[in-house]
Amino acid sequence: MPPSSAYRPPHWLLRRTDQVTVAILIGSGLFSVIGWWIYHGGASGRTVEIQQAEQRTACFQVDINKADWPELANLPGIGRKLAERIVQSRVQNGPFTDLEDLRRVRGIGVRTLETLRPHLRPMPQREAVTGR
């Protein structure tokens, strides 16, 4: 740079008035955010209040003759092993003709079947399942 020329800032820098405008905008935005934070309890430590929705229970029904073991494992009282046994029984002995047929699976008793009933779809007529 020659010694006789005056210093000129690079062309990509903002002019002094633009710098002041940007500083005012940033400052006002910062003060707005701080004000909002204080208004919503930030100073007392209550920064966020979450409204709790009432707890809801999902109700679903499963077709015992079409469901795979992962779907069956989501039923109450049925884990992975019992779900796999239900599918294995269905493959080996044919489809279940009514809900009482589930009792042929080792591990499903009267109480387990009663727990499952609300979650199982109604069975079609026996003639439609067996083809008679």
Buried (B, 14 or more C-beta within 10 A) or exposed (E): EEEEEEEEEEEEEEEEEEEEEEEEEEEEEEEEEEEEEEEEEBEEEEEEEEEEEEEEEEEEEBEBBEBEBEBBBEBEBBEEEBBBBBBEBBEEEEBBBEBEBBEEBEEBEEEBBEBBEEBBBEBEEEEEBEEE
